[in-house]
């Protein structure tokens, strides 16, 4: 079992703290950093010294957006496994997020258990479809 290093981009303090507690309790995971806005997230992700296996991004942030984080991540030399967790996971938004490099899009209201399963699969060394996955 691999300790999954997660970077969380979420501006709601309540959601952020609850998600960190849930991930660290139910999955072999450690949240190694957080951001509440696009600029902070992009700056953190641009630093090659940050070991991270998964980036979880909300769409609506304190300033900027998760779409901007996804867009900026495409231009970075290192590749990240990116997922979106949002209350605004409409079909159009899902397509936009996937087009910008998100691996998956989860709805905050309906998909928390699915996100936990996804993270557990990554920590176990398998992708959610069961195939092996290499983590940092």
Secondary structure, DSSP 8 states (H G I E B T S, - for coil): ---EEEEEE---HHHHHHHHHHHHHHSSEEEEEEESSHHHHHHHHH-TT---SEEEE-SB-SSSBHHHHHHHHHHSSS---EEEEES---HHHHHHHHHTT-SEEEETTT-HHHHHHHHHHHHTTB-TTS-B----
